Structure formats: structure tokens, C-alpha cells
């Protein structure tokens, strides 16, 4: 399994206001917006930031999203390591397969792969 991208996720009460603020102050551009989560990026998409109100299918908001090349392998590794899975491995309607685990400090990590 290889990590492809790591994106911090900030929970915000008003997505539109947060997008406006972060694009204006940080100079980032909105590259995705599902109405409950938006991702902002710089010109070459190397640096990204996600803003989220409430996750649409999970009970927890993640603090970080980690895109990997093989989410099933990552899930197997996390389960074998005894990590607490707080959102099961799921094919989401917006084209990703993902699961969440909580680390020892209680941070929720979204691990995902884009489906082909």
C-alpha cells in the first residue's frame, strides 16, 4: 500500500463562509464541493485543505484524509493492528471507497481510494 495524498480536514459550521474565507486569505481555489465538504487546492494541487460541516455517511468527522493506492489492504492492516474502525469499509456514492479509524489519541482518520 502506498500513500498518494494527505489532506487535513477542518470541521466548520458554515461551509460557504469557510470556503470564501480560506480562498480569500490563503489564495487557494475550490476544486470540489459536495455541499457538505469542499476541497481547496493551490495551482498544482500539491497542497490541499478540506472543509466539512457534517460527514454525510459517517458518524464522525475525520481530522485528516489519507488517499492510498489500495484501501482494502489498508483496511486489512488497520484491522490486524487492532485499530478501532469507526466507519466501515464503504463504497460511497461520490466515487470513493473508504473507512475511518480512530488513533490512540482519538483522532479520526479517513483512509480512501478513488474507484475506477
KAKAQUI-V177082 format. One record per pair of residues at least 6 apart in sequence whose ideal C-beta (glycine too) atoms are under 7 Angstrom apart, sorted by the first residue. I is the first residue (numbers start at 1). J is the second residue. If there is no record, write none. Layout:
# KAKAQUI-V177082
i: [I	I]
j: [J	J]
This chain:
# KAKAQUI-V177082
i: [1	1	1	1	1	1	2	2	3	3	4	4	4	5	6	6	7	7	7	7	7	7	8	8	9	9	9	9	9	9	9	10	11	11	12	12	12	12	13	15	15	15	15	18	19	19	19	19	22	22	22	22	23	23	23	28	28	28	28	29	29	30	30	31	31	31	31	32	32	34	36	36	36	36	37	37	38	38	39	39	40	40	41	41	50	52	54	55	57	57	58	58	60	60	60	60	61	62	62	62	62	63	63	64	64	65	65	66	66	66	67	67	68	68	68	69	70	71	71	71	71	71	74	75	75	78	78	79	83	84	84	85	85	86	86	86	86	87	87	88	89	89	90	90	91	91	92	95	95	96	96	96	96	97	97	97	98	98	98	99	100	100	100	101	102	103]
j: [68	69	70	73	74	77	68	69	66	68	67	68	69	67	64	66	39	48	49	50	64	65	49	64	50	52	61	62	63	64	65	51	52	61	18	51	52	53	53	36	38	51	53	51	30	38	40	51	28	40	49	51	29	30	40	40	41	42	49	40	41	38	40	39	40	41	45	38	39	94	52	53	54	56	50	52	50	51	48	50	48	49	47	48	65	61	61	61	90	92	87	100	86	87	100	108	108	100	108	109	110	107	108	109	110	110	112	109	110	111	112	113	74	111	113	113	113	97	98	111	112	113	111	89	99	85	101	85	101	101	102	99	101	100	101	102	108	99	100	99	97	99	98	99	97	115	98	114	115	112	113	114	115	112	113	115	110	111	112	111	108	109	110	109	108	109]
